[in-house]
Amino acid sequence: MLIPTRNSAATIEKTLLSIESSVYRNFEVIISDGFSADGTKLIVNKFGYNFYEVGGGLLAARIHGINLAKGEVIVLLDADQQLKPDSLSRIAKASDLFDMVVLEEVLAKDRLNVLDHMWEFEKRGNRSLFNFAIDPLNGSVLPRVFKSSLLKQAISEIPDYIVPWLRHPDHQIIYFECYKISKSIGVLNDAIYYVERTNPIDLIKTYFRHGRDARRLKHTKYECIVEAKFKTKPSIYLRSGSFLGANILQIIKSTSFLLGYLL
């Protein structure tokens, strides 16, 4: 499992505890950290996992971990996600059948606020139109489980000059390259807990920053990923009957992204 971190002390302990509680025990954990200043390293050290400080953005952190990984299967986990106890066992079985596996996400909260409900509506829309949602350009679902050989072949196609500075869309670019090689994709239902931003200001800032990052992809081989975000197309959430809340969330994210891209 590869986990990029940067000032992730608020969430990383729960992530690592979820890994520790796994029934399946044949795994390694690699933490690629962007020089955290909040105690992330101290938390990781308590668990005894491999911790590396890596300069650059998220793409550099993920590629660093991929190159170090020894296993036949690699899980790209985020520092705010939590595995269920049987997830790794199910991942091991699914990876015998598919080159890539999507891990269905369940909100890690008992009590939901308005923005939480919007995230849930979005996830529901993705589930109901899975074949559309996994499109690497137009969709919004990204596999998190990959055959190691596929990942290593895919990252060799990413230009070196992009790697040091790219923060977003790092995961999408990796998947974009994998999808060119293989379209063998499975899905595991109810596989991981996630924690999304529920403060509207934080959400706007995040997607504004994503837009600024995407602007740097102009005139690169990944410009098509950015262009796809601006194409007019039917909302997958309306098409699935899913829901005013998800479309409001999309408007917030898309508007913030566009402002970041243009300003």
Secondary structure, 3 states (H helix, E strand, C coil): CEEEECCCCCCHHHHHHHHHCCCCCCCCCEEEECCCCCCHHHHHHHHCCEEEECCCCHHHHHHHHHHHCCCCEEEECCCCEEECCCHHHHHHHHCCCCCEEEEEEEECCCCCCHHHHHHHHHHHHHHHCHHHHCCCCCCCCCCCEEEHHHHHHHHCCCCCCCCCCCCCCHHHHHHHHHHHHCCCEEEEEEEEEECCCCCHHHHHHHHHHHHHHHHCCCCCCCHHHHHHHHCCCCCHHHHCCCCHHHHHHHHHHHHHHHHHHHC
